[in-house]
Amino acid sequence: MAHDHPQHSDARDHAHDHAHDGTHPDHDAGLADLLDLDAEVLGAYLDEVTAWAAQHAPDDPRRVVDLGAGTGTGTRALGRRFAAARLVAVDRSEAMAQRLRIAADEPGLAGRVEVVLADLDGVWPKVGAVDVAWAASSLHELADPDRVLRDVHAALRPGGLLVVVEMDTLPRFLPDDLGTGRPGLETRLHDALARAGWNAHPDWQPALEQAGFEVAARRTFTLDASPAPARAGRYARAYLSRVRGALDGQLAADDRDTLDRLLAHDGPDSLLRRRDLVVSGTRTAWAARRPLPVSAAPVSAAPVSPESTSAPDDPFSAAMEAFVTMRVLGDSRHGLDSLLDAPGEPAAGP
């Protein structure tokens, strides 16, 4: 399962970058480290997204599900936001599930988190009735997202909320002029990744509506950690190392050499030593509800004319209620005279 991190977009090629089928444990371990750094550097952004989500969520949600939970970055943020909820963290990677189990014992989460090892491209997992579902950079990785959206819709209680988050622009770390190599390295890296389909995703609103959701809101969040946090160098190195592997053989020789100098553990150009890094990007979120059922329209009594001169036989009937209301309110011709007329009696004279 994918998460809120850089990844290849081809959901139908399960040999893609992070290969969460568990067959590439080294890749999973490297991705897990990247996700943990992502949480540390960009944690404030997630708190902003969950605060926005809470505005559209049902009151006091009891069960919150993180679909593609990774190491628990989103699960932690959801746990902070919905402090009384039970949390279900779903991922298909055993390596991720191990990290999730560790996270589940942290203060504030202990006793609240259930870890479910499941591939959403298979059978929908048994997660119970859900109040809030969260899918951060995971939906576009699925082979059949339309089917999964229908599954989520069925799992949500009426009025429940699904939040979908996607990365619009890949993270930026580098100044345009690094002082080494040709200016514009990161722009060229992003262009190459775009040609390879990294992080491509649709506007999810039509698919959400087709699955039966009402899209309550959409918002783009801007990430801008400048000056960069203390561990930004490690975060940039973990991310750009994966970029280097994905673009192997596609970079110009001078760009490859510059990137290798940046990725070195030491040296004047090492990302771990630079003080000119930034962390920026944008992500878009959709808040979509399962509609509440339409209540049956109440049966209304037949209208009673203000001119009626006899009350219904049953003093507790809807017809009597309507009769009394109309006699009290009258119409423009009756006014206060209607209050003076007893049923079946002539109007009082002067």
C-alpha positions as CSV (number, residue, x, y, z in Angstrom):
1,M,0.0,0.0,0.0
2,A,1.2,3.5,-0.8
3,H,1.4,6.3,1.7
4,D,1.9,10.0,2.0
5,H,5.4,9.9,0.3
6,P,7.0,9.9,-3.1
7,Q,6.2,6.9,-5.2
8,H,5.7,5.7,-8.7
9,S,2.1,6.0,-9.9
10,D,1.6,2.8,-11.9
11,A,-0.7,0.9,-9.6
12,R,-0.9,-2.0,-11.9
13,D,2.8,-2.7,-11.8
14,H,3.4,-4.1,-8.3
15,A,7.1,-4.3,-8.9
16,H,7.1,-0.5,-8.5
17,D,9.4,1.5,-6.3
18,H,8.5,0.4,-2.8
19,A,7.0,-3.0,-3.6
20,H,4.8,-3.4,-0.5
21,D,4.1,-7.0,-1.2
22,G,6.8,-7.9,1.2
23,T,9.2,-9.4,-1.4
24,H,11.6,-6.5,-1.1
25,P,12.3,-6.0,2.6
26,D,15.2,-3.7,2.0
27,H,13.0,-1.4,0.0
28,D,10.3,-1.5,2.7
29,A,12.9,-0.7,5.4
30,G,14.2,2.2,3.4
31,L,10.7,3.5,2.8
32,A,9.8,3.1,6.4
33,D,12.8,5.3,7.4
34,L,11.7,7.9,4.9
35,L,8.1,7.9,6.2
36,D,9.4,8.3,9.8
37,L,11.5,11.3,8.6
38,D,8.5,12.6,6.7
39,A,6.4,12.5,9.9
40,E,9.2,14.3,11.9
41,V,9.8,17.1,9.4
42,L,6.2,17.6,8.2
43,G,4.1,16.7,11.3
44,A,2.6,20.2,11.5
45,Y,1.1,19.8,8.0
46,L,-0.7,16.6,9.0
47,D,-2.2,18.3,12.1
48,E,-3.5,21.0,9.8
49,V,-5.1,18.4,7.4
50,T,-6.7,16.5,10.3
51,A,-8.1,19.7,11.8
52,W,-9.7,20.5,8.4
53,A,-11.0,16.9,8.2
54,A,-12.5,17.1,11.7
55,Q,-14.7,20.1,10.5
56,H,-16.4,17.7,8.1
57,A,-16.4,14.5,10.2
58,P,-19.4,13.2,12.3
59,D,-19.4,14.2,15.9
60,D,-17.4,12.0,18.3
61,P,-16.3,9.4,15.7
62,R,-15.8,6.0,17.3
63,R,-13.8,4.2,14.7
64,V,-11.2,5.7,12.3
65,V,-9.4,3.7,9.6
66,D,-6.0,4.6,8.0
67,L,-5.9,2.9,4.6
68,G,-2.2,2.5,3.6
69,A,-0.9,3.4,7.1
70,G,2.8,2.8,6.5
71,T,4.7,3.4,9.7
72,G,1.8,5.2,11.3
73,T,2.4,8.8,10.4
74,G,-1.3,9.4,9.6
75,T,-2.5,7.1,12.3
76,R,-0.7,9.2,14.9
77,A,-2.1,12.4,13.5
78,L,-5.6,10.9,13.5
79,G,-5.2,9.7,17.0
80,R,-4.2,13.2,18.2
81,R,-7.2,14.7,16.4
82,F,-9.9,12.1,17.4
83,A,-8.7,11.4,20.9
84,A,-11.7,9.1,21.8
85,A,-11.7,7.0,18.7
86,R,-10.5,3.5,18.1
87,L,-8.0,3.4,15.3
88,V,-7.5,0.7,12.6
89,A,-4.2,0.9,10.6
90,V,-4.3,-1.1,7.4
91,D,-1.2,-1.9,5.3
92,R,-0.1,-4.8,3.1
93,S,3.6,-4.7,4.1
94,E,4.7,-6.8,7.1
95,A,7.7,-4.5,7.6
96,M,5.3,-1.5,7.9
97,A,3.0,-3.5,10.1
98,Q,5.9,-4.2,12.5
99,R,6.5,-0.4,12.7
100,L,2.8,0.2,13.2
101,R,2.7,-2.2,16.2
102,I,5.6,-0.3,17.8
103,A,3.7,3.0,17.2
104,A,0.6,1.5,18.7
105,D,2.3,1.3,22.1
106,E,3.2,5.0,22.2
107,P,1.6,7.3,24.8
108,G,-1.8,8.4,23.6
109,L,-2.2,5.4,21.3
110,A,-1.7,2.5,23.6
111,G,-4.8,0.3,23.6
112,R,-6.5,2.2,20.8
113,V,-4.8,0.9,17.6
114,E,-5.6,-2.3,15.8
115,V,-3.1,-3.2,13.0
116,V,-4.6,-5.1,10.0
117,L,-2.3,-6.7,7.5
118,A,-4.3,-6.6,4.2
119,D,-3.9,-5.7,0.5
120,L,-6.8,-3.5,-0.6
121,D,-6.4,-4.8,-4.1
122,G,-7.7,-8.1,-2.7
123,V,-10.7,-8.6,-0.4
124,W,-11.9,-5.7,1.7
125,P,-10.5,-6.2,5.3
126,K,-12.7,-6.7,8.3
127,V,-12.5,-3.3,9.9
128,G,-16.1,-3.0,11.2
129,A,-18.4,0.0,10.8
130,V,-16.3,3.1,10.2
131,D,-16.9,6.8,11.1
132,V,-13.8,8.3,9.4
133,A,-11.6,6.7,6.7
134,W,-8.2,8.2,5.7
135,A,-6.4,7.5,2.4
136,A,-3.2,9.5,2.0
137,S,-1.4,9.0,-1.3
138,S,-2.7,5.5,-1.4
139,L,-5.8,5.6,-3.6
140,H,-3.9,6.2,-6.9
141,E,-1.7,3.1,-6.2
142,L,-4.6,0.7,-6.3
143,A,-5.4,-1.5,-9.3
144,D,-9.2,-0.8,-9.0
145,P,-9.7,2.4,-6.9
146,D,-13.4,2.6,-8.0
147,R,-14.1,-0.8,-6.4
148,V,-12.2,0.2,-3.2
149,L,-14.2,3.5,-3.0
150,R,-17.4,1.4,-3.2
151,D,-16.0,-0.8,-0.4
152,V,-15.2,2.3,1.8
153,H,-18.7,3.7,1.1
154,A,-20.2,0.4,2.3
155,A,-18.0,0.3,5.4
156,L,-18.8,3.9,6.5
157,R,-21.7,4.6,8.7
158,P,-24.3,7.0,7.2
159,G,-22.8,10.5,7.6
160,G,-19.3,9.0,7.8
161,L,-16.3,10.7,6.2
162,L,-13.6,9.6,3.7
163,V,-10.6,11.9,3.4
164,V,-8.4,11.4,0.3
165,V,-5.0,13.1,0.2
166,E,-2.7,13.3,-2.8
167,M,0.7,14.9,-3.4
168,D,0.3,17.5,-6.2
169,T,3.9,18.6,-6.4
170,L,7.0,16.6,-5.4
171,P,8.9,17.9,-2.5
172,R,11.6,20.5,-3.1
173,F,14.7,20.7,-1.0
174,L,17.4,22.4,-3.1
175,P,18.2,26.0,-4.1
176,D,18.3,26.6,-7.9
177,D,22.0,27.3,-7.8
178,L,23.8,24.8,-5.6
179,G,27.2,26.2,-6.1
180,T,28.2,23.1,-7.9
181,G,27.0,21.6,-11.3
182,R,24.5,23.3,-13.6
183,P,21.7,25.4,-11.9
184,G,18.2,23.9,-12.0
185,L,19.1,20.3,-11.0
186,E,15.9,19.7,-9.0
187,T,13.7,21.0,-11.7
188,R,15.3,18.6,-14.2
189,L,14.8,15.7,-11.7
190,H,11.1,16.6,-11.3
191,D,10.6,16.8,-15.1
192,A,12.1,13.4,-15.5
193,L,10.0,12.0,-12.7
194,A,6.9,13.5,-14.3
195,R,7.7,11.8,-17.6
196,A,8.0,8.5,-15.6
197,G,4.6,9.0,-14.1
198,W,5.6,9.6,-10.5
199,N,2.8,10.7,-8.3
200,A,0.3,11.1,-11.1
201,H,-3.3,11.1,-9.8
202,P,-6.7,12.2,-11.1
203,D,-9.2,14.6,-9.6
204,W,-11.0,12.2,-7.4
205,Q,-14.3,14.0,-7.2
206,P,-16.0,12.3,-10.1
207,A,-15.0,8.8,-8.9
208,L,-16.1,9.7,-5.3
209,E,-19.5,10.8,-6.6
210,Q,-19.8,7.7,-8.8
211,A,-19.2,5.6,-5.7
212,G,-22.1,7.3,-3.9
213,F,-20.2,10.0,-1.9
214,E,-21.1,13.6,-1.5
215,V,-17.9,15.7,-1.8
216,A,-18.2,18.2,1.0
217,A,-15.0,20.1,0.4
218,R,-11.7,20.1,-1.4
219,R,-8.5,22.0,-0.3
220,T,-4.9,22.4,-1.3
221,F,-2.4,22.5,1.5
222,T,1.0,24.2,1.0
223,L,4.0,22.8,2.8
224,D,6.8,25.3,3.5
225,A,9.3,24.4,6.2
226,S,11.7,27.2,5.8
227,P,14.2,27.5,7.4
228,A,14.4,23.8,7.1
229,P,14.1,21.7,10.3
230,A,17.2,20.1,11.9
231,R,16.7,16.7,10.2
232,A,15.8,18.1,6.8
233,G,19.2,17.0,5.5
234,R,18.5,13.4,6.3
235,Y,15.0,13.7,4.9
236,A,16.3,15.2,1.7
237,R,19.0,12.5,1.4
238,A,16.5,9.6,1.9
239,Y,14.1,11.1,-0.7
240,L,16.7,12.0,-3.3
241,S,18.4,8.6,-2.9
242,R,15.2,7.0,-4.1
243,V,15.0,9.5,-6.9
244,R,18.6,8.6,-7.9
245,G,17.7,4.9,-8.1
246,A,14.5,5.6,-10.0
247,L,16.2,7.7,-12.6
248,D,19.3,5.6,-13.0
249,G,20.4,5.7,-16.7
250,Q,18.1,8.7,-17.4
251,L,20.2,11.5,-16.1
252,A,22.9,13.5,-17.9
253,A,26.3,12.6,-16.7
254,D,27.0,16.0,-15.0
255,D,23.6,15.9,-13.2
256,R,24.3,12.4,-12.0
257,D,27.7,13.4,-10.7
258,T,26.2,16.4,-8.9
259,L,23.5,14.3,-7.3
260,D,26.1,11.8,-6.2
261,R,28.0,14.5,-4.4
262,L,24.9,15.7,-2.7
263,L,24.1,12.2,-1.5
264,A,27.6,11.5,-0.1
265,H,27.8,10.9,3.6
266,D,30.4,13.6,3.8
267,G,32.0,16.3,1.7
268,P,31.4,20.0,1.1
269,D,28.3,19.4,-1.0
270,S,26.7,16.7,1.2
271,L,23.1,17.2,2.0
272,L,23.9,16.4,5.6
273,R,26.1,19.4,5.8
274,R,24.2,22.0,3.8
275,R,22.5,25.0,5.5
276,D,20.5,26.2,2.4
277,L,17.9,23.5,2.2
278,V,14.1,24.1,2.2
279,V,11.2,21.6,2.4
280,S,8.2,22.6,0.3
281,G,5.4,21.2,-1.8
282,T,1.6,21.0,-2.1
283,R,-1.0,18.3,-1.4
284,T,-4.7,18.3,-2.1
285,A,-7.4,16.7,0.1
286,W,-11.0,15.8,-0.6
287,A,-13.5,15.4,2.1
288,A,-16.4,13.1,1.0
289,R,-19.4,11.9,3.1
290,R,-21.6,8.9,2.8
291,P,-25.0,10.6,2.7
292,L,-27.5,10.2,5.5
293,P,-30.6,8.3,4.5
294,V,-33.6,10.3,3.3
295,S,-36.2,10.3,6.1
296,A,-39.7,9.2,5.2
297,A,-41.9,12.2,4.7
298,P,-44.4,12.5,7.6
299,V,-48.0,11.8,6.7
300,S,-49.9,15.1,6.7
301,A,-53.6,15.4,7.5
302,A,-56.0,16.7,4.9
303,P,-56.1,20.5,5.0
304,V,-58.9,22.0,7.0
305,S,-60.4,25.2,5.8
306,P,-60.7,28.1,8.2
307,E,-64.4,28.2,7.2
308,S,-65.1,24.8,8.7
309,T,-67.9,25.0,11.2
310,S,-67.6,21.6,12.9
311,A,-64.6,20.0,14.7
312,P,-63.5,16.5,14.0
313,D,-64.9,13.8,16.3
314,D,-61.5,12.5,17.6
315,P,-60.0,15.3,19.8
316,F,-56.5,13.7,19.5
317,S,-56.4,13.2,15.8
318,A,-54.2,15.0,13.3
319,A,-57.3,16.4,11.7
320,M,-58.3,18.0,15.1
321,E,-54.7,19.5,15.4
322,A,-55.0,21.0,11.9
323,F,-58.5,22.3,12.7
324,V,-57.3,24.1,15.9
325,T,-54.3,25.5,14.1
326,M,-56.4,26.9,11.3
327,R,-59.0,28.3,13.6
328,V,-56.3,30.1,15.7
329,L,-54.4,31.4,12.7
330,G,-57.4,32.1,10.4
331,D,-56.7,33.8,7.1
332,S,-56.7,37.4,5.9
333,R,-60.4,37.5,5.8
334,H,-61.0,36.2,9.3
335,G,-58.3,37.8,11.4
336,L,-59.2,37.9,15.1
337,D,-62.8,37.1,14.3
338,S,-61.8,33.4,14.0
339,L,-60.9,33.4,17.7
340,L,-64.4,34.4,18.6
341,D,-66.3,31.8,16.7
342,A,-67.0,28.6,18.6
343,P,-67.4,25.5,16.3
344,G,-71.0,25.2,15.3
345,E,-72.1,28.4,16.9
346,P,-72.9,31.8,15.2
347,A,-70.5,34.6,15.7
348,A,-71.2,36.7,18.8
349,G,-73.0,39.9,18.1
350,P,-72.2,43.3,19.4
